[in-house]
Amino acid sequence: MEDSKLWPAPDKFDPDRFDEANSKARHPYAFCPFGFAGKRKCPAYRYSYLESTVLLASILRRFHVGLQVEQQVKHVYGFVTHPDVEIWVKVTKRT
């Protein structure tokens, strides 16, 4: 964040440096405040994983989640396997 090659006057507060016109010439990873690894990794990433797991478990305990009856899912194989169309789910309250 203090590299003068990427950020002219890095110690000056200039919110305009992040507008769309100024960002086009800059490398897309020049500003990554909470990166994916290393010293800039989000300090609460483990907590957020735990929180999302608890939320998902709470939802699945109270609701039944399933595919729409008429939907056919076909896989597209590649680096990451994904469905060929959007998947619609039906959520019903458990009794």
C-alpha positions as CSV (number, residue, x, y, z in Angstrom):
1,M,0.0,0.0,0.0
2,E,3.0,2.3,0.4
3,D,4.7,1.5,-3.0
4,S,5.1,4.8,-4.8
5,K,5.2,3.0,-8.1
6,L,1.6,1.8,-7.6
7,W,0.3,4.6,-5.5
8,P,1.4,8.2,-6.2
9,A,1.7,10.1,-2.8
10,P,0.9,6.9,-0.7
11,D,0.7,8.9,2.6
12,K,-1.9,11.3,1.2
13,F,-5.6,10.5,1.8
14,D,-7.1,10.5,-1.8
15,P,-10.3,8.5,-2.2
16,D,-10.3,9.4,-5.9
17,R,-7.5,7.0,-6.5
18,F,-10.0,4.1,-6.2
19,D,-12.5,5.4,-8.7
20,E,-13.0,3.4,-11.9
21,A,-11.0,5.6,-14.2
22,N,-7.9,5.6,-12.0
23,S,-8.2,1.9,-11.3
24,K,-8.1,0.7,-14.9
25,A,-4.3,1.4,-15.3
26,R,-3.4,-0.4,-12.0
27,H,-2.8,-4.1,-11.6
28,P,-6.0,-5.8,-10.2
29,Y,-4.2,-7.1,-7.1
30,A,-2.5,-3.8,-6.3
31,F,-5.0,-3.1,-3.5
32,C,-6.0,-6.2,-1.6
33,P,-6.5,-5.2,2.0
34,F,-7.7,-8.7,3.2
35,G,-6.0,-11.1,0.9
36,F,-6.2,-14.8,0.6
37,A,-2.9,-15.7,2.3
38,G,0.1,-14.2,4.0
39,K,0.4,-11.2,6.3
40,R,-2.6,-9.4,4.9
41,K,-5.0,-12.3,5.5
42,C,-8.2,-11.3,7.3
43,P,-7.6,-11.8,11.0
44,A,-11.2,-13.1,11.6
45,Y,-11.3,-15.6,8.7
46,R,-11.6,-18.6,11.0
47,Y,-14.4,-17.0,12.9
48,S,-16.3,-16.3,9.7
49,Y,-16.0,-19.9,8.6
50,L,-17.3,-21.0,12.0
51,E,-20.1,-18.5,11.9
52,S,-21.2,-19.6,8.4
53,T,-21.1,-23.3,9.4
54,V,-23.3,-22.6,12.4
55,L,-25.7,-20.6,10.2
56,L,-25.9,-23.3,7.6
57,A,-26.5,-26.0,10.2
58,S,-29.3,-23.9,11.8
59,I,-31.0,-23.5,8.5
60,L,-30.7,-27.2,7.6
61,R,-32.1,-28.2,11.0
62,R,-35.3,-26.1,10.5
63,F,-35.9,-26.5,6.8
64,H,-35.7,-29.2,4.2
65,V,-33.8,-28.1,1.1
66,G,-34.2,-30.0,-2.1
67,L,-34.3,-29.6,-5.9
68,Q,-37.4,-28.6,-7.8
69,V,-39.2,-31.7,-8.9
70,E,-39.0,-31.0,-12.7
71,Q,-35.4,-29.8,-12.7
72,Q,-32.8,-31.9,-14.5
73,V,-29.2,-31.2,-13.5
74,K,-26.4,-32.0,-16.0
75,H,-22.8,-31.5,-15.1
76,V,-20.2,-29.5,-17.1
77,Y,-16.8,-31.0,-16.4
78,G,-13.7,-28.9,-16.3
79,F,-11.3,-27.4,-13.8
80,V,-14.3,-27.0,-11.6
81,T,-17.4,-29.1,-12.2
82,H,-20.6,-27.0,-12.3
83,P,-24.2,-27.4,-13.5
84,D,-25.1,-26.4,-17.1
85,V,-28.0,-24.2,-15.9
86,E,-29.0,-22.4,-12.7
87,I,-30.2,-24.7,-9.9
88,W,-33.4,-23.9,-8.3
89,V,-34.1,-25.3,-4.8
90,K,-37.3,-25.7,-2.8
91,V,-37.2,-24.8,0.9
92,T,-39.9,-26.2,3.1
93,K,-40.3,-26.0,6.8
94,R,-39.6,-29.2,8.7
95,T,-42.5,-30.5,10.8
